[in-house]
Amino acid sequence: MFLLAWNELGFLFYGLESSWQCNNQQTNLTKRSTNLLERTGIERYSNNSSNTCNFNGTIDKNSNYYNARCKMKREEWKFTKSNDYSLITEYDFVCDREYLSSIVLYFSPCGSLLGLIPSALCDMYGRKPILFISTLMLGLTNIAGYFARSYIIIFVTLIITTAFEQAVLTSVSLIVSEFVGPGKQAMLVMMVWAFYGMSFCLLATVSYFIPHCRRMRLVLTIPAFIIVEI
């Protein structure tokens, strides 16, 4: 269940936004701007050009100046997070390109519909073969997404990953429910899903220690190959 839970929500970390700051920050602050800096952590100094970044401090999502960078030249500002923090920082999905990150995040779960195809094959070829193949393909697709350098390919791998995740989920649910009689099937399945919820909690810990979307996706793939090996 760690594999399923991690891959179900892991793609959300591709859309994390980063705060930003000016590349060349001023050090000479007036009394008025110093008071502003003490209150908000942001100081704005006068500048004759609207294309020039004129802020001291870090601008985060909650700041009124967060979208001010859209009027600046790209070389005037930088993200405070590393380049591989998310797709937004890696491909500059900001301002007029912001919709691209939404497409990746909102349409990736659509792969679950494709996952119904291998799920339907469980009755034809058995639960275990479909579970093995789907788990292996899930892991290989995640690795392909790690090395992909085009956000379009990353988007495609996320959809494929979601499809095979749905197939794994169906196979696991069927195998577990067939271990016991009809009277205890519901209880056993609910116990399995309890670990599913615990996996979400552990995912937050993993993301804290690995704040890089590509590396995190590679780490989330490890359970897939453990399952295949077993």
C-alpha positions in Angstrom: 0.0 0.0 0.0 3.0 2.3 0.4 3.6 2.0 -3.3 0.0 2.9 -4.2 -0.4 5.8 -1.7 3.0 7.4 -2.6 2.4 7.3 -6.3 -1.2 8.5 -6.0 -0.2 11.8 -4.3 3.5 11.9 -5.2 2.7 13.8 -8.4 1.3 16.7 -6.4 4.9 17.6 -5.4 5.6 18.4 -9.1 3.3 21.5 -8.7 4.8 23.0 -5.6 5.5 26.7 -5.9 8.6 28.4 -4.7 9.1 31.9 -3.2 11.3 34.3 -5.2 13.6 37.2 -4.7 15.5 39.7 -6.7 18.9 38.8 -8.1 20.4 42.1 -7.1 19.1 43.3 -3.8 19.8 46.7 -2.4 21.6 47.1 0.9 20.9 50.8 1.6 17.5 51.1 3.2 15.6 54.2 4.1 14.0 54.6 7.5 10.5 54.0 6.0 11.6 50.9 4.1 13.4 49.5 7.1 10.2 49.6 9.1 8.4 47.8 6.2 11.1 45.2 6.1 10.8 44.6 9.9 7.0 44.1 9.6 6.8 42.0 6.4 10.3 40.9 5.6 9.9 42.7 2.3 11.4 46.1 1.3 10.7 47.9 -1.9 13.0 50.6 -3.1 12.3 53.1 -5.8 13.4 52.4 -9.4 12.6 54.1 -12.6 12.1 50.9 -14.6 9.1 48.7 -14.3 11.1 45.8 -15.7 13.6 45.9 -12.9 13.2 44.0 -9.7 13.2 46.4 -6.8 12.5 44.3 -3.8 14.6 43.2 -0.8 13.6 40.1 1.0 11.7 37.0 -0.1 8.4 37.1 -1.8 6.2 34.1 -1.1 2.7 33.0 -2.2 0.9 35.0 0.4 2.6 38.3 -0.5 0.8 41.0 -2.4 3.9 41.3 -4.6 4.0 37.7 -5.6 2.9 38.3 -9.2 5.0 41.5 -9.6 7.7 39.3 -11.2 5.4 38.9 -14.3 6.2 42.5 -15.3 10.0 42.0 -14.9 12.7 40.6 -17.1 13.4 37.0 -16.2 17.0 37.7 -15.3 15.9 40.2 -12.6 14.6 37.6 -10.2 15.2 34.0 -9.1 13.5 31.2 -7.2 14.6 30.7 -3.6 14.3 26.9 -4.0 16.6 24.7 -6.2 16.0 24.2 -9.8 14.7 20.6 -9.3 12.3 21.5 -6.5 9.3 21.2 -8.8 8.2 21.5 -12.4 7.4 25.1 -11.7 11.0 26.0 -10.8 12.5 23.7 -13.4 10.5 24.9 -16.4 9.4 28.4 -15.2 5.7 27.6 -15.1 4.8 31.1 -13.9 2.8 34.0 -15.2 1.7 33.3 -18.7 3.0 29.7 -18.4 1.3 28.9 -15.1 -1.5 27.0 -16.7 1.0 24.3 -17.8 1.5 23.1 -14.3 -2.3 22.9 -13.8 -2.6 20.7 -16.9 0.0 18.3 -15.5 -1.6 18.2 -12.1 -5.2 18.0 -13.0 -5.0 15.6 -16.0 -2.5 13.1 -14.6 -5.2 11.3 -12.5 -7.1 10.6 -15.8 -4.7 7.7 -16.2 -7.0 5.8 -13.8 -9.4 5.3 -16.6 -6.7 3.6 -18.6 -6.0 1.5 -15.6 -9.4 -0.2 -16.0 -8.0 -2.1 -19.0 -5.4 -4.2 -17.2 -7.7 -4.4 -14.2 -10.3 -6.2 -16.5 -7.6 -8.7 -17.5 -7.3 -10.0 -14.0 -10.2 -12.4 -14.6 -8.7 -13.6 -17.9 -5.0 -14.1 -16.9 -5.1 -14.2 -13.1 -4.4 -11.7 -10.4 -0.7 -12.3 -9.8 0.5 -12.0 -13.4 -1.3 -8.7 -13.8 -0.1 -7.5 -10.4 3.5 -8.4 -11.3 3.4 -6.7 -14.7 1.6 -3.6 -13.5 4.0 -3.1 -10.6 7.0 -3.6 -12.8 5.7 -1.1 -15.4 4.8 1.4 -12.7 8.4 1.3 -11.5 9.9 1.5 -14.9 7.6 4.4 -15.9 8.7 6.3 -12.8 12.3 5.8 -13.7 11.6 7.1 -17.2 10.0 10.2 -15.7 13.0 10.8 -13.5 15.4 10.9 -16.5 12.9 12.8 -18.8 13.9 16.3 -19.7 10.7 17.4 -21.5 7.7 18.3 -19.4 5.5 16.7 -22.0 7.2 13.3 -21.5 6.9 13.8 -17.8 3.2 14.4 -18.2 2.8 11.3 -20.3 4.7 9.1 -17.7 2.5 10.5 -14.9 -0.6 9.4 -16.8 0.9 5.9 -17.5 2.0 5.6 -13.8 -1.6 6.4 -12.7 -2.9 3.8 -15.1 -0.7 1.0 -13.7 -1.3 2.2 -10.2 -5.1 1.6 -10.7 -4.3 -1.9 -12.0 -2.1 -2.7 -9.0 -4.8 -1.4 -6.7 -7.5 -3.7 -8.3 -5.2 -6.7 -8.2 -4.2 -6.2 -4.6 -7.9 -5.7 -3.5 -9.0 -8.9 -5.3 -6.1 -11.0 -3.9 -6.6 -9.9 -0.4 -10.4 -10.4 -0.5 -9.9 -14.0 -1.7 -7.8 -15.0 1.2 -10.8 -15.3 3.5 -14.4 -16.2 3.3 -17.2 -13.7 2.5 -17.9 -12.9 6.1 -14.4 -11.5 6.8 -13.6 -10.0 3.4 -14.7 -6.5 4.3 -12.7 -6.4 7.5 -9.5 -7.6 5.9 -9.8 -5.1 3.0 -10.3 -2.3 5.5 -7.2 -3.3 7.4 -5.2 -3.1 4.2 -6.6 0.3 3.5 -5.6 1.4 7.0 -2.0 1.0 5.9 -2.9 3.1 2.8 -3.8 6.0 5.1 -0.6 5.5 7.1 1.4 5.7 3.9 0.1 9.3 3.3 1.5 10.3 6.7 4.9 8.8 5.8 4.8 10.5 2.4 4.9 13.9 4.2 8.1 12.8 6.0 9.7 11.7 2.8 8.9 15.0 1.1 10.4 16.9 4.0 13.8 15.2 3.7 13.7 15.0 -0.1 12.5 18.4 -1.3 13.3 17.6 -5.0 10.5 16.3 -7.2 12.6 14.1 -9.4 14.6 12.5 -6.6 11.5 12.0 -4.7 9.8 10.2 -7.6 12.8 7.9 -7.8 12.6 7.1 -4.1 8.9 6.4 -4.3 9.7 3.8 -6.9 11.7 1.6 -4.5 8.7 -0.3 -3.1 7.7 -1.4 -6.7 11.0 -3.3 -7.2 10.8 -4.7 -3.7 7.4 -6.2 -4.6 8.6 -7.5 -7.9 11.6 -9.2 -6.3 9.4 -10.8 -3.7 
